């Protein structure tokens, strides 16, 4: 009986720990939480099966209360705040670049644009986007719109690249 009690207790405690991990660290995946719920349910089921309805009911109520109290305490205590990311991103796209580009400037894609990616204009890399088209890497592009520091480009068909222009290498 002692061994069964230890196994059941371990299953319930591990289940509660997995549910708290699901809620606090990996929300949205549900896999960890489902495994935790299954462990708790198995522990309660085997308590009913081995020790009878009285101990089973005590275990069920105790598991629910303990899980609820621990989850509420975890949120209210702030004990998890040291793990949270408090940094703030206040920069803008292409904010650090010397910005002397204009509509009509030509460049070449460094990465695939799906629809955003990197492009090379002169010697500088810029974050650019298309109007929804996918453009493979190392293709000639042209700036068609500028909204602040956001660059919208489109691919220049290969037959329109003039023979005097050389392709910029990334």
N, CA, C and O atoms as a DFTB+ gen file, in Angstrom:
680 C
 N C O
     1  1       0.805      -1.203       0.000
     2  2       0.000       0.000       0.000
     3  2       0.853       1.275       0.000
     4  3       0.487       2.279      -0.610
     5  1       1.987       1.216       0.688
     6  2       2.843       2.393       0.778
     7  2       3.411       2.758      -0.592
     8  3       3.501       3.937      -0.932
     9  1       3.791       1.760      -1.370
    10  2       4.356       1.991      -2.700
    11  2       3.307       2.596      -3.627
    12  3       3.607       3.515      -4.389
    13  1       2.085       2.089      -3.566
    14  2       1.007       2.634      -4.402
    15  2       0.727       4.087      -4.037
    16  3       0.505       4.916      -4.919
    17  1       0.735       4.401      -2.745
    18  2       0.489       5.775      -2.297
    19  2       1.564       6.712      -2.831
    20  3       1.256       7.822      -3.264
    21  1       2.820       6.278      -2.805
    22  2       3.920       7.104      -3.287
    23  2       3.815       7.341      -4.792
    24  3       4.047       8.453      -5.265
    25  1       3.472       6.311      -5.531
    26  2       3.337       6.447      -6.983
    27  2       2.178       7.372      -7.334
    28  3       2.299       8.231      -8.207
    29  1       1.052       7.188      -6.644
    30  2      -0.116       8.045      -6.899
    31  2       0.203       9.490      -6.537
    32  3      -0.116      10.404      -7.297
    33  1       0.830       9.703      -5.384
    34  2       1.202      11.065      -4.964
    35  2       2.169      11.707      -5.940
    36  3       2.031      12.886      -6.266
    37  1       3.153      10.937      -6.414
    38  2       4.124      11.465      -7.374
    39  2       3.448      11.839      -8.695
    40  3       3.780      12.855      -9.307
    41  1       2.496      11.007      -9.127
    42  2       1.782      11.301     -10.386
    43  2       0.987      12.593     -10.253
    44  3       0.988      13.420     -11.165
    45  1       0.314      12.768      -9.131
    46  2      -0.502      13.973      -8.933
    47  2       0.385      15.213      -8.825
    48  3       0.090      16.239      -9.438
    49  1       1.458      15.126      -8.059
    50  2       2.359      16.274      -7.909
    51  2       3.002      16.621      -9.254
    52  3       3.072      17.794      -9.621
    53  1       3.469      15.614      -9.987
    54  2       4.054      15.869     -11.299
    55  2       3.016      16.471     -12.256
    56  3       3.341      17.358     -13.045
    57  1       1.784      15.995     -12.186
    58  2       0.715      16.549     -13.019
    59  2       0.461      18.013     -12.721
    60  3       0.291      18.817     -13.637
    61  1       0.435      18.363     -11.441
    62  2       0.217      19.764     -11.055
    63  2       1.390      20.615     -11.529
    64  3       1.187      21.719     -12.033
    65  1       2.601      20.119     -11.374
    66  2       3.779      20.865     -11.841
    67  2       3.707      21.087     -13.352
    68  3       4.008      22.181     -13.829
    69  1       3.314      20.066     -14.104
    70  2       3.215      20.217     -15.559
    71  2       2.136      21.218     -15.957
    72  3       2.313      21.968     -16.917
    73  1       1.023      21.237     -15.231
    74  2      -0.031      22.216     -15.539
    75  2       0.462      23.628     -15.260
    76  3       0.192      24.535     -16.047
    77  1       1.175      23.835     -14.163
    78  2       1.718      25.165     -13.867
    79  2       2.751      25.554     -14.921
    80  3       2.782      26.707     -15.352
    81  1       3.587      24.624     -15.338
    82  2       4.560      24.903     -16.401
    83  2       3.834      25.288     -17.689
    84  3       4.249      26.213     -18.386
    85  1       2.765      24.588     -18.000
    86  2       1.977      24.907     -19.197
    87  2       1.429      26.324     -19.135
    88  3       1.504      27.066     -20.114
    89  1       0.887      26.694     -18.007
    90  2       0.251      28.009     -17.880
    91  2       1.283      29.130     -17.891
    92  3       1.063      30.168     -18.516
    93  1       2.402      28.931     -17.207
    94  2       3.353      30.021     -17.035
    95  2       4.448      30.084     -18.083
    96  3       4.901      31.177     -18.423
    97  1       4.892      28.940     -18.610
    98  2       6.066      28.948     -19.468
    99  2       5.798      28.597     -20.918
   100  3       6.441      29.163     -21.801
   101  1       4.883      27.696     -21.200
   102  2       4.652      27.282     -22.577
   103  2       3.169      27.375     -22.940
   104  3       2.578      26.389     -23.379
   105  1       2.569      28.546     -22.759
   106  2       1.142      28.645     -23.070
   107  2       0.889      28.464     -24.559
   108  3       1.683      28.887     -25.400
   109  1      -0.213      27.839     -24.858
   110  2      -0.600      27.673     -26.251
   111  2      -0.253      26.326     -26.834
   112  3      -0.817      25.950     -27.862
   113  1       0.654      25.579     -26.222
   114  2       1.017      24.297     -26.805
   115  2       0.061      23.197     -26.375
   116  3      -0.182      22.268     -27.146
   117  1      -0.476      23.269     -25.200
   118  2      -1.430      22.353     -24.564
   119  2      -0.882      20.950     -24.336
   120  3      -1.484      20.201     -23.567
   121  1       0.217      20.554     -24.954
   122  2       0.748      19.206     -24.790
   123  2       1.171      18.956     -23.345
   124  3       0.807      17.937     -22.758
   125  1       1.930      19.874     -22.777
   126  2       2.417      19.719     -21.407
   127  2       1.246      19.718     -20.440
   128  3       1.223      18.926     -19.498
   129  1       0.280      20.589     -20.657
   130  2      -0.897      20.646     -19.797
   131  2      -1.745      19.392     -19.884
   132  3      -2.269      18.924     -18.873
   133  1      -1.882      18.847     -21.074
   134  2      -2.665      17.618     -21.249
   135  2      -1.985      16.456     -20.530
   136  3      -2.659      15.657     -19.879
   137  1      -0.679      16.353     -20.637
   138  2       0.050      15.298     -19.925
   139  2      -0.137      15.478     -18.414
   140  3      -0.343      14.500     -17.695
   141  1      -0.066      16.723     -17.933
   142  2      -0.292      16.991     -16.508
   143  2      -1.685      16.587     -16.072
   144  3      -1.855      15.970     -15.021
   145  1      -2.684      16.932     -16.875
   146  2      -4.059      16.564     -16.549
   147  2      -4.231      15.048     -16.526
   148  3      -4.908      14.507     -15.651
   149  1      -3.616      14.369     -17.489
   150  2      -3.710      12.901     -17.536
   151  2      -3.071      12.281     -16.292
   152  3      -3.613      11.332     -15.727
   153  1      -1.925      12.812     -15.864
   154  2      -1.279      12.293     -14.658
   155  2      -2.152      12.487     -13.418
   156  3      -2.277      11.581     -12.595
   157  1      -2.753      13.666     -13.289
   158  2      -3.634      13.916     -12.145
   159  2      -4.841      12.988     -12.210
   160  3      -5.212      12.382     -11.205
   161  1      -5.457      12.873     -13.384
   162  2      -6.633      12.003     -13.533
   163  2      -6.280      10.551     -13.240
   164  3      -7.062       9.841     -12.609
   165  1      -5.107      10.101     -13.693
   166  2      -4.686       8.720     -13.413
   167  2      -4.463       8.524     -11.919
   168  3      -4.836       7.491     -11.363
   169  1      -3.860       9.507     -11.272
   170  2      -3.655       9.415      -9.829
   171  2      -4.964       9.320      -9.072
   172  3      -5.099       8.504      -8.160
   173  1      -5.927      10.147      -9.442
   174  2      -7.240      10.122      -8.787
   175  2      -7.949       8.801      -9.086
   176  3      -8.543       8.204      -8.187
   177  1      -7.895       8.342     -10.328
   178  2      -8.541       7.085     -10.705
   179  2      -7.989       5.908      -9.893
   180  3      -8.748       5.103      -9.353
   181  1      -6.664       5.821      -9.816
   182  2      -6.064       4.709      -9.077
   183  2      -6.305       4.828      -7.574
   184  3      -6.344       3.818      -6.871
   185  1      -6.465       6.045      -7.084
   186  2      -6.829       6.202      -5.670
   187  2      -8.223       5.639      -5.432
   188  3      -8.437       4.918      -4.457
   189  1      -9.167       5.955      -6.301
   190  2     -10.512       5.379      -6.195
   191  2     -10.431       3.850      -6.282
   192  3     -11.078       3.145      -5.508
   193  1      -9.638       3.349      -7.224
   194  2      -9.558       1.919      -7.474
   195  2      -8.899       1.165      -6.315
   196  3      -9.373       0.099      -5.921
   197  1      -7.817       1.711      -5.772
   198  2      -7.051       0.994      -4.753
   199  2      -7.570       1.264      -3.345
   200  3      -7.705       0.336      -2.548
   201  1      -7.862       2.523      -3.032
   202  2      -8.195       2.896      -1.659
   203  2      -9.686       3.122      -1.402
   204  3     -10.094       3.299      -0.255
   205  1     -10.493       3.116      -2.452
   206  2     -11.931       3.242      -2.259
   207  2     -12.437       4.649      -2.506
   208  3     -11.664       5.575      -2.748
   209  1     -13.774       4.792      -2.438
   210  2     -14.399       6.068      -2.786
   211  2     -14.097       7.211      -1.825
   212  3     -14.024       8.362      -2.256
   213  1     -13.922       6.937      -0.566
   214  2     -13.659       8.020       0.385
   215  2     -12.305       8.662       0.110
   216  3     -12.215       9.882      -0.031
   217  1     -11.253       7.851       0.034
   218  2      -9.919       8.388      -0.260
   219  2      -9.859       8.965      -1.677
   220  3      -9.163       9.952      -1.917
   221  1     -10.576       8.361      -2.600
   222  2     -10.614       8.871      -3.964
   223  2     -11.205      10.270      -4.020
   224  3     -10.693      11.142      -4.723
   225  1     -12.277      10.478      -3.282
   226  2     -12.919      11.800      -3.254
   227  2     -12.014      12.814      -2.581
   228  3     -11.890      13.942      -3.059
   229  1     -11.372      12.432      -1.467
   230  2     -10.428      13.334      -0.817
   231  2      -9.282      13.714      -1.770
   232  3      -8.868      14.872      -1.823
   233  1      -8.790      12.742      -2.504
   234  2      -7.700      12.988      -3.436
   235  2      -8.152      13.901      -4.575
   236  3      -7.419      14.803      -4.980
   237  1      -9.353      13.667      -5.086
   238  2      -9.893      14.498      -6.160
   239  2     -10.044      15.942      -5.709
   240  3      -9.569      16.862      -6.373
   241  1     -10.704      16.132      -4.582
   242  2     -10.926      17.498      -4.084
   243  2      -9.587      18.145      -3.736
   244  3      -9.362      19.312      -4.056
   245  1      -8.709      17.406      -3.092
   246  2      -7.401      17.949      -2.726
   247  2      -6.588      18.344      -3.943
   248  3      -5.924      19.381      -3.926
   249  1      -6.622      17.544      -4.996
   250  2      -5.874      17.856      -6.220
   251  2      -6.403      19.120      -6.884
   252  3      -5.633      19.979      -7.314
   253  1      -7.716      19.220      -6.960
   254  2      -8.322      20.403      -7.586
   255  2      -7.998      21.651      -6.779
   256  3      -7.611      22.672      -7.347
   257  1      -8.150      21.579      -5.463
   258  2      -7.885      22.739      -4.607
   259  2      -6.405      23.108      -4.666
   260  3      -6.066      24.282      -4.821
   261  1      -5.523      22.119      -4.545
   262  2      -4.089      22.382      -4.570
   263  2      -3.654      22.987      -5.904
   264  3      -2.867      23.933      -5.930
   265  1      -4.152      22.458      -6.983
   266  2      -3.808      22.987      -8.313
   267  2      -4.293      24.428      -8.455
   268  3      -3.559      25.287      -8.946
   269  1      -5.509      24.689      -8.032
   270  2      -6.079      26.038      -8.120
   271  2      -5.287      27.021      -7.270
   272  3      -4.946      28.111      -7.730
   273  1      -4.994      26.641      -6.033
   274  2      -4.261      27.526      -5.127
   275  2      -2.861      27.807      -5.664
   276  3      -2.409      28.951      -5.629
   277  1      -2.173      26.791      -6.156
   278  2      -0.817      26.985      -6.667
   279  2      -0.791      27.856      -7.919
   280  3       0.112      28.677      -8.078
   281  1      -1.756      27.691      -8.800
   282  2      -1.808      28.526     -10.001
   283  2      -2.083      29.979      -9.625
   284  3      -1.431      30.887     -10.140
   285  1      -3.037      30.199      -8.737
   286  2      -3.347      31.570      -8.304
   287  2      -2.140      32.178      -7.598
   288  3      -1.785      33.328      -7.858
   289  1      -1.510      31.421      -6.713
   290  2      -0.325      31.922      -6.007
   291  2       0.801      32.247      -6.990
   292  3       1.497      33.248      -6.826
   293  1       0.977      31.417      -7.993
   294  2       2.040      31.649      -8.974
   295  2       1.845      32.973      -9.706
   296  3       2.813      33.682      -9.980
   297  1       0.608      33.303     -10.021
   298  2       0.346      34.560     -10.714
   299  2       0.452      35.759      -9.779
   300  3       1.012      36.789     -10.153
   301  1      -0.074      35.634      -8.579
   302  2      -0.129      36.776      -7.664
   303  2       1.179      37.078      -6.973
   304  3       1.446      38.239      -6.663
   305  1       1.990      36.096      -6.722
   306  2       3.208      36.309      -5.940
   307  2       4.274      37.061      -6.712
   308  3       5.163      37.664      -6.112
   309  1       4.200      37.034      -8.016
   310  2       5.236      37.676      -8.826
   311  2       6.531      36.884      -8.818
   312  3       7.581      37.396      -9.206
   313  1       6.457      35.649      -8.382
   314  2       7.667      34.844      -8.294
   315  2       8.243      34.511      -9.665
   316  3       9.386      34.062      -9.752
   317  1       7.499      34.714     -10.716
   318  2       7.973      34.387     -12.062
   319  2       8.458      35.619     -12.806
   320  3       8.908      35.509     -13.946
   321  1       8.378      36.792     -12.187
   322  2       8.741      38.024     -12.889
   323  2      10.214      38.071     -13.277
   324  3      10.573      38.695     -14.276
   325  1      11.071      37.412     -12.491
   326  2      12.491      37.455     -12.818
   327  2      12.784      36.740     -14.128
   328  3      13.846      36.952     -14.713
   329  1      11.871      35.900     -14.602
   330  2      12.086      35.192     -15.864
   331  2      11.473      35.912     -17.055
   332  3      11.716      35.528     -18.199
   333  1      10.695      36.932     -16.808
   334  2      10.020      37.586     -17.925
   335  2      10.958      38.558     -18.633
   336  3      11.880      39.108     -18.031
   337  1      10.706      38.753     -19.907
   338  2      11.493      39.667     -20.726
   339  2      10.918      41.061     -20.558
   340  3       9.761      41.306     -20.899
   341  1      11.720      41.968     -20.035
   342  2      11.253      43.330     -19.773
   343  2      11.797      44.340     -20.775
   344  3      11.539      45.538     -20.656
   345  1      12.546      43.862     -21.756
   346  2      13.128      44.797     -22.709
   347  2      12.049      45.322     -23.653
   348  3      11.068      44.642     -23.952
   349  1      12.261      46.538     -24.106
   350  2      11.321      47.194     -25.005
   351  2      12.051      47.498     -26.303
   352  3      13.158      48.038     -26.295
   353  1      11.425      47.148     -27.410
   354  2      12.005      47.458     -28.712
   355  2      11.395      48.777     -29.171
   356  3      10.203      48.855     -29.466
   357  1      12.229      49.808     -29.225
   358  2      11.709      51.107     -29.631
   359  2      12.332      51.587     -30.934
   360  3      12.124      52.734     -31.332
   361  1      13.081      50.740     -31.593
   362  2      13.686      51.129     -32.860
   363  2      12.726      50.873     -34.015
   364  3      11.735      50.156     -33.876
   365  1      13.036      51.459     -35.125
   366  2      12.234      51.304     -36.331
   367  2      13.073      50.589     -37.382
   368  3      14.296      50.508     -37.275
   369  1      12.393      50.074     -38.395
   370  2      13.084      49.410     -39.492
   371  2      13.989      50.422     -40.187
   372  3      13.583      51.557     -40.439
   373  1      15.203      50.012     -40.490
   374  2      16.187      50.832     -41.208
   375  2      16.511      52.134     -40.475
   376  3      16.989      53.080     -41.101
   377  1      16.265      52.205     -39.173
   378  2      16.432      53.440     -38.413
   379  2      17.888      53.870     -38.314
   380  3      18.184      55.064     -38.255
   381  1      18.781      52.921     -38.296
   382  2      20.194      53.220     -38.100
   383  2      20.920      53.542     -39.410
   384  3      22.113      53.844     -39.392
   385  1      20.236      53.483     -40.512
   386  2      20.871      53.667     -41.818
   387  2      20.909      55.138     -42.211
   388  3      20.017      55.918     -41.877
   389  1      21.980      55.492     -42.938
   390  2      22.009      56.787     -43.616
   391  2      21.027      56.651     -44.769
   392  3      21.193      55.792     -45.635
   393  1      20.023      57.484     -44.781
   394  2      18.902      57.250     -45.681
   395  2      18.920      58.245     -46.835
   396  3      18.313      59.313     -46.754
   397  1      19.614      57.891     -47.898
   398  2      19.641      58.761     -49.072
   399  2      19.071      58.043     -50.291
   400  3      19.483      58.297     -51.423
   401  1      18.121      57.146     -50.048
   402  2      17.465      56.428     -51.138
   403  2      16.260      57.213     -51.622
   404  3      15.734      58.075     -50.919
   405  1      15.835      56.897     -52.841
   406  2      14.639      57.544     -53.387
   407  2      13.913      56.543     -54.273
   408  3      14.485      55.527     -54.669
   409  1      12.676      56.824     -54.577
   410  2      11.889      55.969     -55.458
   411  2      12.598      55.881     -56.798
   412  3      13.031      56.889     -57.357
   413  1      12.708      54.662     -57.304
   414  2      13.387      54.426     -58.578
   415  2      14.789      53.870     -58.416
   416  3      15.367      53.362     -59.378
   417  1      15.354      53.956     -57.201
   418  2      16.688      53.378     -56.989
   419  2      16.624      51.875     -57.163
   420  3      15.641      51.224     -56.809
   421  1      17.698      51.345     -57.716
   422  2      17.750      49.914     -57.997
   423  2      18.734      49.235     -57.053
   424  3      19.732      49.822     -56.637
   425  1      18.426      47.983     -56.728
   426  2      19.289      47.196     -55.859
   427  2      19.121      45.728     -56.184
   428  3      18.576      45.366     -57.227
   429  1      19.595      44.882     -55.275
   430  2      19.505      43.444     -55.468
   431  2      19.111      42.802     -54.135
   432  3      19.539      43.243     -53.069
   433  1      18.293      41.761     -54.216
   434  2      17.870      41.079     -52.998
   435  2      19.024      40.264     -52.441
   436  3      19.753      39.611     -53.188
   437  1      19.184      40.306     -51.139
   438  2      20.189      39.509     -50.455
   439  2      19.550      38.223     -49.952
   440  3      20.142      37.146     -50.019
   441  1      18.330      38.360     -49.447
   442  2      17.556      37.194     -49.014
   443  2      16.292      37.147     -49.865
   444  3      15.979      38.089     -50.594
   445  1      15.586      36.052     -49.759
   446  2      14.301      35.966     -50.457
   447  2      13.331      36.938     -49.794
   448  3      13.330      37.079     -48.571
   449  1      12.516      37.599     -50.587
   450  2      11.480      38.506     -50.066
   451  2      10.173      37.747     -50.073
   452  3       9.635      37.439     -51.136
   453  1       9.650      37.440     -48.873
   454  2       8.427      36.624     -48.770
   455  2       7.454      37.229     -47.798
   456  3       7.253      36.576     -46.775
   457  1       6.861      38.291     -47.936
   458  2       7.182      39.388     -48.847
   459  2       8.217      40.345     -48.268
   460  3       8.510      41.363     -48.896
   461  1       8.793      40.056     -47.075
   462  2       9.821      40.930     -46.513
   463  2      11.168      40.226     -46.529
   464  3      11.240      38.997     -46.515
   465  1      12.226      41.013     -46.560
   466  2      13.556      40.447     -46.527
   467  2      14.600      41.544     -46.620
   468  3      14.304      42.716     -46.389
   469  1      15.806      41.165     -46.955
   470  2      16.933      42.094     -47.017
   471  2      17.324      42.344     -48.470
   472  3      17.239      41.464     -49.326
   473  1      17.752      43.576     -48.710
   474  2      18.214      43.953     -50.044
   475  2      19.434      44.849     -49.911
   476  3      19.651      45.472     -48.872
   477  1      20.217      44.905     -50.960
   478  2      21.433      45.700     -50.991
   479  2      21.249      46.844     -51.975
   480  3      20.973      46.632     -53.155
   481  1      21.410      48.072     -51.461
   482  2      21.396      49.269     -52.295
   483  2      22.733      49.951     -52.070
   484  3      23.012      50.442     -50.977
   485  1      23.556      49.981     -53.101
   486  2      24.922      50.493     -52.936
   487  2      25.695      49.520     -52.059
   488  3      25.814      48.338     -52.383
   489  1      26.216      50.021     -50.951
   490  2      26.963      49.181     -50.024
   491  2      26.184      48.876     -48.754
   492  3      26.730      48.267     -47.835
   493  1      24.932      49.280     -48.679
   494  2      24.144      49.143     -47.447
   495  2      23.025      48.109     -47.605
   496  3      22.370      48.035     -48.644
   497  1      22.825      47.323     -46.563
   498  2      21.709      46.381     -46.513
   499  2      20.507      47.081     -45.888
   500  3      20.648      47.806     -44.903
   501  1      19.329      46.863     -46.461
   502  2      18.090      47.455     -45.958
   503  2      17.023      46.378     -45.849
   504  3      17.031      45.391     -46.586
   505  1      16.113      46.587     -44.922
   506  2      14.936      45.731     -44.817
   507  2      13.906      46.291     -45.802
   508  3      13.580      47.477     -45.759
   509  1      13.402      45.440     -46.678
   510  2      12.446      45.868     -47.699
   511  2      11.255      44.911     -47.722
   512  3      11.307      43.809     -47.176
   513  1      10.193      45.359     -48.362
   514  2       9.030      44.483     -48.544
   515  2       8.460      44.687     -49.941
   516  3       8.705      45.702     -50.594
   517  1       7.704      43.706     -50.373
   518  2       7.028      43.797     -51.667
   519  2       5.548      44.029     -51.410
   520  3       5.118      44.110     -50.259
   521  1       4.785      44.132     -52.459
   522  2       3.332      44.280     -52.332
   523  2       2.644      42.921     -52.276
   524  3       1.484      42.789     -52.664
   525  1       3.366      41.910     -51.790
   526  2       2.800      40.582     -51.663
   527  2       3.488      39.543     -52.520
   528  3       3.276      38.344     -52.335
   529  1       4.310      39.987     -53.456
   530  2       4.999      39.040     -54.318
   531  2       6.166      38.402     -53.559
   532  3       6.725      39.000     -52.640
   533  1       6.517      37.195     -53.956
   534  2       7.707      36.539     -53.443
   535  2       8.811      36.756     -54.468
   536  3       8.608      36.531     -55.661
   537  1       9.979      37.191     -54.005
   538  2      11.116      37.429     -54.877
   539  2      12.290      36.635     -54.314
   540  3      12.612      36.747     -53.132
   541  1      12.914      35.851     -55.148
   542  2      14.045      35.030     -54.707
   543  2      15.271      35.902     -54.453
   544  3      15.314      37.062     -54.862
   545  1      16.252      35.340     -53.783
   546  2      17.500      36.045     -53.499
   547  2      18.272      36.296     -54.786
   548  3      18.147      35.557     -55.763
   549  1      19.068      37.350     -54.763
   550  2      19.953      37.714     -55.867
   551  2      19.189      38.124     -57.127
   552  3      19.625      37.834     -58.241
   553  1      18.053      38.796     -56.950
   554  2      17.264      39.315     -58.073
   555  2      17.303      40.835     -58.039
   556  3      17.382      41.438     -56.969
   557  1      17.248      41.447     -59.206
   558  2      17.245      42.899     -59.308
   559  2      15.881      43.437     -58.891
   560  3      14.840      42.908     -59.281
   561  1      15.910      44.509     -58.085
   562  2      14.680      45.131     -57.607
   563  2      14.781      46.639     -57.749
   564  3      15.858      47.197     -57.954
   565  1      13.616      47.285     -57.632
   566  2      13.543      48.735     -57.725
   567  2      12.597      49.237     -56.643
   568  3      11.563      48.622     -56.382
   569  1      12.950      50.351     -56.016
   570  2      12.082      50.957     -55.002
   571  2      10.898      51.594     -55.713
   572  3      11.081      52.427     -56.600
   573  1       9.681      51.207     -55.328
   574  2       8.485      51.781     -55.949
   575  2       7.727      52.690     -54.985
   576  3       6.885      53.482     -55.406
   577  1       8.031      52.572     -53.682
   578  2       7.314      53.395     -52.707
   579  2       8.154      53.510     -51.441
   580  3       8.813      52.557     -51.027
   581  1       8.118      54.695     -50.835
   582  2       8.796      54.915     -49.561
   583  2       7.796      55.547     -48.614
   584  3       7.182      56.569     -48.922
   585  1       7.642      54.926     -47.459
   586  2       6.752      55.455     -46.434
   587  2       7.594      55.603     -45.179
   588  3       7.764      54.647     -44.423
   589  1       8.119      56.797     -44.957
   590  2       9.069      56.977     -43.873
   591  2      10.335      56.223     -44.218
   592  3      10.990      56.517     -45.218
   593  1      10.679      55.250     -43.390
   594  2      11.860      54.426     -43.655
   595  2      11.483      53.026     -44.135
   596  3      12.337      52.144     -44.225
   597  1      10.220      52.831     -44.437
   598  2       9.773      51.546     -44.979
   599  2       9.894      51.586     -46.495
   600  3       9.356      52.473     -47.158
   601  1      10.608      50.612     -47.021
   602  2      10.850      50.564     -48.462
   603  2      10.010      49.464     -49.087
   604  3      10.049      48.315     -48.647
   605  1       9.255      49.820     -50.112
   606  2       8.495      48.834     -50.877
   607  2       9.166      48.721     -52.237
   608  3       9.445      49.720     -52.900
   609  1       9.418      47.482     -52.635
   610  2      10.148      47.239     -53.878
   611  2       9.370      46.276     -54.759
   612  3       8.422      45.622     -54.324
   613  1       9.800      46.211     -56.007
   614  2       9.292      45.185     -56.903
   615  2      10.457      44.675     -57.737
   616  3      11.447      45.373     -57.957
   617  1      10.309      43.438     -58.193
   618  2      11.367      42.829     -58.985
   619  2      11.373      43.439     -60.378
   620  3      10.324      43.708     -60.964
   621  1      12.567      43.650     -60.890
   622  2      12.720      44.118     -62.260
   623  2      12.844      42.868     -63.119
   624  3      13.750      42.062     -62.905
   625  1      11.941      42.691     -64.094
   626  2      12.077      41.519     -64.972
   627  2      13.455      41.510     -65.630
   628  3      13.992      42.561     -65.980
   629  1      14.017      40.325     -65.794
   630  2      15.393      40.213     -66.291
   631  2      15.584      40.830     -67.671
   632  3      16.675      41.306     -67.983
   633  1      14.557      40.831     -68.491
   634  2      14.706      41.408     -69.821
   635  2      14.689      42.937     -69.791
   636  3      14.991      43.570     -70.803
   637  1      14.334      43.553     -68.630
   638  2      14.312      45.012     -68.533
   639  2      15.585      45.582     -67.926
   640  3      15.769      46.800     -67.918
   641  1      16.466      44.728     -67.419
   642  2      17.717      45.232     -66.870
   643  2      18.576      45.668     -68.050
   644  3      18.904      44.867     -68.926
   645  1      18.932      46.938     -68.060
   646  2      19.698      47.441     -69.206
   647  2      21.087      46.820     -69.212
   648  3      21.631      46.471     -68.165
   649  1      21.648      46.690     -70.398
   650  2      22.935      46.026     -70.542
   651  2      24.053      46.842     -69.924
   652  3      25.089      46.277     -69.575
   653  1      23.889      48.135     -69.775
   654  2      24.918      48.976     -69.151
   655  2      24.993      48.796     -67.655
   656  3      26.031      49.074     -67.054
   657  1      23.912      48.334     -67.030
   658  2      23.888      48.154     -65.583
   659  2      24.496      46.824     -65.216
   660  3      24.233      45.811     -65.865
   661  1      25.290      46.822     -64.201
   662  2      25.839      45.568     -63.708
   663  2      25.084      45.194     -62.445
   664  3      24.686      46.054     -61.659
   665  1      24.898      43.914     -62.269
   666  2      24.204      43.414     -61.101
   667  2      25.099      43.593     -59.877
   668  3      26.273      43.221     -59.901
   669  1      24.547      44.158     -58.816
   670  2      25.299      44.339     -57.571
   671  2      25.408      42.999     -56.879
   672  3      24.406      42.302     -56.723
   673  1      26.604      42.625     -56.461
   674  2      26.789      41.349     -55.773
   675  2      26.604      41.543     -54.288
   676  3      27.054      42.536     -53.716
   677  1      25.941      40.588     -53.667
   678  2      25.693      40.652     -52.215
   679  2      26.903      40.206     -51.447
   680  3      26.883      40.193     -50.217
